[in-house]
Amino acid sequence: MSALAFVDLETTGATAASDRITEIGIIEVDPDGTVREWQQLVNPGIPISPFIQQLTGISNAMVADAPPFAAIAAEAFARLQGRLFIAHNARFDYGFLKQEFARTGLSFRATALCTVKLSRDLYPDYKRHSLDALIERHQLRAAARHRALADAQLVHQFWQKIHVDRSHDEIAAALDLQHANPALPPGLDPAILDQLPESGGVYLFYGEHLGASDQPLYVGHARDLRSRILSHFPALPPSGGKHERKLKMAQAVRRITWEEIANNESAQEREKALICSLLPAYNRKPKRS
């Protein structure tokens, strides 16, 4: 068995760039089965909104005397280093920690496993895969909800449950599906994979076109930027004439930028404006309204 870390965070909001961590919970499971649990309140340095206080039960007063993330970064880093990073909506927790570590000068990278996706793959007959749905479906024991260690314990329980319900081969296939590497073009920095957000917005591809470098190639919008961007670089690219143009564009990409926009209609309007101003080589020119 690999070394595992089951992780959950509580935060001041949903955006890693501007929000901060208020609590971290980590369950370390060693290859020999040894389990260690760690929980720490964190002073975010910014106010916690009334909504978040009500949701998590973590108040401004509770974190007033807690250490800032910089003071616990080394310990958190050591607990996560070299372990498979397992969380519900893993990119949320991973993205927040990566940002917080970067602010302290630490470069954090790990292989992340999302139990939302794992549940979808292993239990495709069910529509709901939220943590509350998993609690109900698998009779998980919740000491609390929306507290870091308690939610990490629920993720750990789900991991144990699937190893009872499903075969080794089924689990291995689901893990392979999550960890299939996209076929990134040779000129694109693979580090971009750790930076892509799962929020909505617009994205821009730049690269080589007609002998010129760093040309605008394509503008798109998405409700989930990470999934949509990676869909342009499938591990097993489709074959056939109708796909050749898409494959040619994907292989020409050298740089990706994006703008996070929560409202999908606003993202569509921004996409249209960027296409009109940049005239990307692989977009159709939008019709003017």
JOGIMO-V915264 format. One record per helix or strand of 2 or more residues. SS is the DSSP state (alpha for helix, beta for strand). FROM is the first residue (numbers start at 1). TO is the last residue. If there is no record, write none. Layout:
ss: <SS,SS>
from: <FROM,FROM>
to: <TO,TO>
//
This chain:
ss: <beta,beta,beta,alpha,alpha,alpha,beta,alpha,beta,alpha,alpha,alpha,alpha,alpha,beta,beta,alpha,alpha,beta,alpha>
from: <4,21,35,50,60,69,84,90,112,115,131,148,168,190,201,212,225,241,253,264>
to: <11,29,41,56,63,80,87,103,114,122,138,165,178,194,209,222,230,252,260,278>
//
